Amino acid sequence: MEELLKEFAVTLELPVQWGEMDAAKHVNNAVYIRWGESARITYFNELGVDSAFNEEIGPILGWQDCKYIFPVTYPDTITIGVKTVEIKSDRFMMECHMFSHRHQRLVAINKNSIIAYNYKKLKKADLPESWLEKIKKLEG
């Protein structure tokens, strides 16, 4: 699995919880969205981007989707690889690839559009230059 994770700037490891499974006997689809959220916040922390809304301009989730590839069940551990795949003037696109330790494979891909948002003016803003520099540095 190490080889699969090499392309990701940031990774996060999470244990699968018994209570995350549903009547279909696998992890509920909504849990993958929460896992993606945790991975995004980890990425923001690595960037030094304020996700606590203490700055005038901060990140806001504009769009996301999740492709479910293989069912996950308890017990397992998931490692999520996070990377920026596209940068635009007011947003950047991220991908979170979720890998099962138990099955040694990709189980889901969560895609996100992260918009620079001015929380004082309540509207989107241009991506701050500091964010661009930090993304380029993190992504190498």
Residue pairs with C-beta under 8 A, 6 or more apart in sequence:
1 79
1 99
1 101
1 104
4 81
4 97
4 99
4 106
5 11
5 79
5 81
5 99
7 81
7 83
8 81
8 82
8 83
8 97
9 43
9 46
9 82
9 83
9 84
9 138
9 139
9 140
10 39
10 42
10 43
10 46
10 81
10 82
10 83
10 138
11 79
11 80
11 81
11 82
12 38
12 39
12 42
12 79
12 80
12 82
13 77
13 78
13 79
13 80
14 35
14 38
14 77
14 78
14 79
14 80
15 75
15 76
15 77
15 78
16 27
16 72
16 73
16 74
16 75
16 76
16 77
16 78
17 74
18 74
20 27
20 28
20 31
20 74
21 27
21 28
21 73
21 74
22 28
25 73
26 71
26 72
26 73
27 71
27 72
27 73
27 74
29 66
29 68
32 66
32 68
32 98
32 108
32 110
33 64
33 66
33 110
35 78
35 80
35 96
35 98
35 110
36 64
36 66
36 80
36 96
36 98
36 110
36 112
38 80
39 80
39 82
39 96
39 110
40 61
40 82
40 94
40 96
40 112
40 114
41 51
42 82
43 82
43 94
44 50
44 51
44 59
45 51
46 138
47 131
47 134
47 135
47 138
48 134
49 58
49 59
49 131
49 134
50 58
51 58
51 59
53 119
55 119
56 118
56 119
56 120
57 116
57 117
57 118
57 119
57 125
57 128
58 116
58 117
58 119
59 114
59 115
59 116
59 117
60 114
60 115
60 117
60 124
61 112
61 113
61 114
61 115
62 91
62 113
62 114
62 115
63 112
63 113
64 110
64 111
64 112
64 113
65 110
65 111
66 108
66 109
66 110
66 111
67 108
67 109
67 111
68 107
68 108
69 106
69 107
69 108
69 109
70 100
70 103
70 105
70 106
70 107
70 108
71 107
72 78
72 100
72 107
75 102
76 100
76 101
76 102
76 103
77 100
77 101
77 102
78 98
78 99
78 100
78 101
78 107
79 98
79 99
79 101
80 96
80 97
80 98
80 99
81 96
81 97
81 99
82 94
82 95
82 96
83 94
83 95
83 139
84 92
84 93
84 94
84 135
84 138
84 139
85 93
85 94
85 95
86 92
86 93
87 93
87 127
87 132
87 135
88 127
89 126
89 127
90 115
90 116
90 124
90 125
90 126
90 127
91 113
91 114
91 115
91 116
91 124
91 127
92 113
92 114
92 127
92 131
92 135
93 111
93 112
93 113
93 114
94 111
94 112
94 114
95 109
95 110
95 111
95 112
96 109
96 110
96 111
96 112
97 106
97 108
97 109
98 106
98 107
98 108
98 109
98 110
99 105
99 106
99 107
100 107
115 124
116 124
116 125
116 126
116 127
116 128
116 131
117 123
117 124
117 125
118 124
118 125
